[in-house]
Amino acid sequence: MQSAGNQDATACVATTVTDARALREQLNRAGYLADDDLATAVWLADALERPLLIEGDAGVGKTAVAQALATAQGAKLVRLQCFEGLDMAQAAYEWNYGRQLMTIRLQEGQRQLQDGDVFHRDFLLERPLLQAISQSGPCVLLIDEIDRADQAFEAFLLEVLSEYQITVPELGTLKATHIPQVILTSNGTRELSDALRRRCLYHYLDYPTLSREMAIVKSVLPQANSRLVEEAVAFVQRLRQEDLSKTPGIAETLDWIRALLQLKQTSVVQDIAVTLSTLGCLLKTQEDRFALSAERVRQLAEGGRSIGVAEKKQPVQHSTASQA
């Protein structure tokens, strides 16, 4: 017989699994086919009120997680696209200087102007971070490609991620009225700081397995026949084993199949010339495009296993909470 403590622990685990599965079903209905690991990571981040850092190669569907989550939960999606040189004025807030000057001129000669006349919330232009913590209802804050921003911006971001608040020197501290669910994505172009990682739960999103990618394609493109989907996805899976500078992601798979549908193709091997002419949907650099000969493309289309290209083994995905 279990002790009361063990019973509580068991109940907690059961509740967690059930809620994560419910979230997975919500994401599925929103058009995102999440696996159990990802659904659990997203649910735990929400339950623990912690940001979720999702890393992975470009094109594996990191951004779409936040978009689907907002749709599934009926929440407002606020997106901050990161780039080199991103600063507080672009990410959090800035003062409406034009309106402040107009107010100053209108009040000139009437009475002594006080700081509070021009430094209050009405003159504040909300950027994504302040927009997110100012929402009165459910909100998903997507901080996309955080690895493109500078380390100085990471330091500013820590206050938002730790306390869900932003300090404005002229006004004081603005706290969240409703804590947003925060998802950060990274393509791994630079190493993120330990301080940022400690504040987040973590999930690595890899390329989907063959069966999952086929399920994704069938969900997004139900009009595509099964043979085309199976052959196209298998081709892309084999193509990812090649020595490419830019590996095609799920978005490229979908674009390619859309192109084949436009060209009335029902099979990848039906016309290798068409397959060759549409590789621009998958291969986005000159180096990659001309690295594959027509013969190699034919071999990949007809079946990599028989010519020595092994099926890619998907690594076990891990979702962890960073240790404080």
Number of C-alpha atoms within 10 A of each C-alpha: 5 8 8 9 9 11 12 12 12 13 12 12 12 12 12 16 16 13 17 21 19 15 21 25 18 20 24 18 13 17 19 22 21 21 16 14 19 22 24 23 22 29 21 21 21 17 12 9 18 22 27 27 28 26 21 17 19 21 18 19 21 24 20 14 23 27 22 21 26 22 18 19 15 13 18 18 21 24 22 20 16 21 14 12 13 15 17 14 12 16 21 22 19 15 17 15 13 10 14 17 12 11 14 15 11 10 13 10 9 8 7 8 13 9 9 10 13 21 16 12 12 12 16 19 16 19 18 20 24 22 18 30 25 19 16 12 14 16 24 24 26 29 23 23 22 26 22 19 19 17 18 11 17 17 13 14 19 16 13 18 17 15 11 23 21 22 13 13 8 12 12 9 11 14 16 19 14 15 23 27 26 25 27 22 27 24 19 15 11 13 10 17 12 10 13 18 17 14 19 25 23 24 22 19 20 19 22 19 17 18 11 15 22 20 17 19 22 17 15 13 15 12 11 18 14 15 11 19 24 19 20 24 24 23 22 22 24 21 21 16 14 14 11 16 12 15 20 22 20 20 15 20 23 22 15 21 23 17 17 20 17 9 11 9 19 18 20 25 21 12 12 17 13 15 22 16 9 17 17 16 17 22 19 15 13 10 12 18 15 10 13 17 11 14 10 12 18 20 18 23 22 17 16 20 12 10 10 8 15 12 15 13 8 11 9 10 13 13 21 16 20 14 9 9
